[in-house]
Amino acid sequence: MLYYERQSKIACMNKKINRQFRLAARPVGLVKESDFEYREEPIPSLKDGEVLVRTIYLSLDPTNRIWMSDMDQYMPPVEIGSVMRGGIIGVVEESKNQNFKQGDLVSGMLGWQDYALVCSDNVSSLMRLPNPLLAPLTAFMGPLGATGWTAYFGLLDIGQPKAGETVVVSAAAGAVGSVVGQIAKVKDCRVVGITSSDEKCRWLVEELGFDAAINYKTTDLVSALAQSCPKGIDVYFDNVGGSILDAVLPKMNLYGRIPLCGLISTYNASEPVPGPYNYSQILMKRVRVQGFLILDYFSQSHIAIKDIGQWLQQEKIKYALEIVEGLENAPKALQKLFDGNKKGKLLVKVSEEPS
Ligand SMILES: NC(=O)c1ccc[n+]([C@@H]2O[C@H](COP(=O)([O-])OP(=O)(O)OC[C@H]3O[C@@H](n4cnc5c(N)ncnc54)[C@H](OP(=O)(O)O)[C@@H]3O)[C@@H](O)[C@H]2O)c1
């Protein structure tokens, strides 16, 4: 048992400390457990205007890998020695702020730790969850949380699918991709998912209602796309970039749309990644490629929550969660995002939900 696993179990039992993971080193290639440092700090005491939040669930996301790198990005990189950045759902344990009271369920970017003190300047960044919730709390880490909103706005606002069109999505069995495909079905599109195993393909088609799914590890993607998309591709929701994007580009229809959501195939690369090689197809087919960040849509998240909530109730959207038990397992669990060893949304259960 690693030192921090043993310490963390003791800490869990007496609950007197705040367990944290801080960034110890900038990863080279895949993230290693040694890129994090385990620390124990006292639980902070509050001043006027402040709120203390206990973490219940920690979200693990591909963008964690970006934040750990010292590269040009959409937020400042996490500094070496700082608590690792991460989205959480938590409960207000104590409040000296009139806008929050003990027991409120909130989400925010409060990091890889048991407790976070939110100072008065940052309290406005806390998002209060609906009361009553109307769905399990974990759904707010999945389709009703940021990855669900990403699917919703990326597909509907940027992709603009129309009934009868063909929508292809990569990392289709993941948190964002699985919701993208199901929303596209709600909009009466033909939906084709790309993922890494036959079991995930089966899940997409038989349980989530995709029209077809392609295992990119075992199939020739170019011929599989030709077979699954006989009318070409109108919307390609790109979660991965790289060679999958290159295989898709020649199949794009005139005036097709590519919401560029993520480039996970490149996140662990130590050298700049060349390509796409079929870039010319964007010109020939007059394709619109648009990158987007869900941060820009946060103020509209209530719209996504309302629609996705309704589709969940109508069972038009289903979801899977991969829940890892214990903050101590977060560094190792991050690898599941890159080895394809999970379905749906990856999260860590840090403490119990309030009863
Ligand atoms: N723009 C935004 O605001 C925003 C917000 C959230 C997420 N994202 C991006 O959206 C993408 C999906 O995020 P997510 O949270 O839903 O993660 P996820 O899909 O739940 O997990 C990542 C998945 O990516 C696939 N993958 C990993 N390495 C790959 C590689 N080398 N080549 C191809 N596929 C690979 C794996 O699925 P397979 O088994 O299918 O290979 C893995 O399960 C990521 O690129 C992420 O950065 C963007």
The ligand as an SDF file (V2000), in Angstrom:
LIG
                    3D

 48 52  0  0  0  0  0  0  0  0999 V2000
  -14.7420   21.8180  -25.4290 N   0  0  0  0  0  0  0  0  0  0  0  0
  -15.1540   21.6080  -24.1730 C   0  0  0  0  0  0  0  0  0  0  0  0
  -15.6130   22.5070  -23.4820 O   0  0  0  0  0  0  0  0  0  0  0  0
  -15.0420   20.2230  -23.6250 C   0  0  0  0  0  0  0  0  0  0  0  0
  -15.7290   19.8580  -22.4460 C   0  0  0  0  0  0  0  0  0  0  0  0
  -15.6270   18.5210  -22.0100 C   0  0  0  0  0  0  0  0  0  0  0  0
  -14.8370   17.6190  -22.7160 C   0  0  0  0  0  0  0  0  0  0  0  0
  -14.1680   18.0390  -23.8250 N   0  0  0  0  0  0  0  0  0  0  0  0
  -13.3710   17.1060  -24.6380 C   0  0  0  0  0  0  0  0  0  0  0  0
  -14.2560   16.1200  -25.1290 O   0  0  0  0  0  0  0  0  0  0  0  0
  -13.5540   14.8850  -25.2890 C   0  0  0  0  0  0  0  0  0  0  0  0
  -14.3070   13.7970  -24.5050 C   0  0  0  0  0  0  0  0  0  0  0  0
  -14.3210   14.1580  -23.1300 O   0  0  0  0  0  0  0  0  0  0  0  0
  -15.1080   13.2900  -22.0640 P   0  0  0  0  0  0  0  0  0  0  0  0
  -15.0910   14.0350  -20.7930 O   0  0  0  0  0  0  0  0  0  0  0  0
  -16.4080   12.8730  -22.6360 O   0  0  0  0  0  0  0  0  0  0  0  0
  -14.1500   12.0240  -21.9090 O   0  0  0  0  0  0  0  0  0  0  0  0
  -14.5650   10.5290  -22.1520 P   0  0  0  0  0  0  0  0  0  0  0  0
  -14.9900   10.4110  -23.5760 O   0  0  0  0  0  0  0  0  0  0  0  0
  -15.5090   10.1250  -21.0840 O   0  0  0  0  0  0  0  0  0  0  0  0
  -13.1970    9.7420  -21.9680 O   0  0  0  0  0  0  0  0  0  0  0  0
  -12.1740    9.8560  -22.8930 C   0  0  0  0  0  0  0  0  0  0  0  0
  -12.3130    8.8330  -24.0380 C   0  0  0  0  0  0  0  0  0  0  0  0
  -11.4930    9.2360  -25.1080 O   0  0  0  0  0  0  0  0  0  0  0  0
  -11.1220    8.1140  -25.8730 C   0  0  0  0  0  0  0  0  0  0  0  0
   -9.6910    8.1600  -26.1470 N   0  0  0  0  0  0  0  0  0  0  0  0
   -8.6750    8.1920  -25.2560 C   0  0  0  0  0  0  0  0  0  0  0  0
   -7.4960    8.2260  -25.8840 N   0  0  0  0  0  0  0  0  0  0  0  0
   -7.7890    8.2120  -27.2120 C   0  0  0  0  0  0  0  0  0  0  0  0
   -6.9810    8.2200  -28.3950 C   0  0  0  0  0  0  0  0  0  0  0  0
   -5.6390    8.2630  -28.3240 N   0  0  0  0  0  0  0  0  0  0  0  0
   -7.6000    8.1820  -29.5960 N   0  0  0  0  0  0  0  0  0  0  0  0
   -8.9360    8.1450  -29.6780 C   0  0  0  0  0  0  0  0  0  0  0  0
   -9.7560    8.1360  -28.5900 N   0  0  0  0  0  0  0  0  0  0  0  0
   -9.1800    8.1630  -27.3860 C   0  0  0  0  0  0  0  0  0  0  0  0
  -11.4670    6.8650  -25.0370 C   0  0  0  0  0  0  0  0  0  0  0  0
  -12.6570    6.3300  -25.5930 O   0  0  0  0  0  0  0  0  0  0  0  0
  -12.6220    5.1180  -26.6880 P   0  0  0  0  0  0  0  0  0  0  0  0
  -12.7710    3.8900  -25.8820 O   0  0  0  0  0  0  0  0  0  0  0  0
  -13.7780    5.4330  -27.5440 O   0  0  0  0  0  0  0  0  0  0  0  0
  -11.2880    5.2120  -27.3860 O   0  0  0  0  0  0  0  0  0  0  0  0
  -11.8100    7.4470  -23.6700 C   0  0  0  0  0  0  0  0  0  0  0  0
  -12.7630    6.7000  -22.9720 O   0  0  0  0  0  0  0  0  0  0  0  0
  -12.1360   15.1340  -24.7720 C   0  0  0  0  0  0  0  0  0  0  0  0
  -11.3170   15.4410  -25.8730 O   0  0  0  0  0  0  0  0  0  0  0  0
  -12.2930   16.3520  -23.8880 C   0  0  0  0  0  0  0  0  0  0  0  0
  -11.0990   17.0870  -23.7590 O   0  0  0  0  0  0  0  0  0  0  0  0
  -14.2530   19.3140  -24.2760 C   0  0  0  0  0  0  0  0  0  0  0  0
  1  2  1  0
  2  3  2  0
  2  4  1  0
  4  5  1  0
  4 48  2  0
  5  6  2  0
  6  7  1  0
  7  8  2  0
  8  9  1  0
  8 48  1  0
  9 10  1  0
  9 46  1  0
 10 11  1  0
 11 12  1  0
 11 44  1  0
 12 13  1  0
 13 14  1  0
 14 15  2  0
 14 16  1  0
 14 17  1  0
 17 18  1  0
 18 19  2  0
 18 20  1  0
 18 21  1  0
 21 22  1  0
 22 23  1  0
 23 24  1  0
 23 42  1  0
 24 25  1  0
 25 26  1  0
 25 36  1  0
 26 27  1  0
 26 35  1  0
 27 28  2  0
 28 29  1  0
 29 30  1  0
 29 35  2  0
 30 31  1  0
 30 32  2  0
 32 33  1  0
 33 34  2  0
 34 35  1  0
 36 37  1  0
 36 42  1  0
 37 38  1  0
 38 39  2  0
 38 40  1  0
 38 41  1  0
 42 43  1  0
 44 45  1  0
 44 46  1  0
 46 47  1  0
M  CHG  2   8   1  16  -1
M  END
$$$$
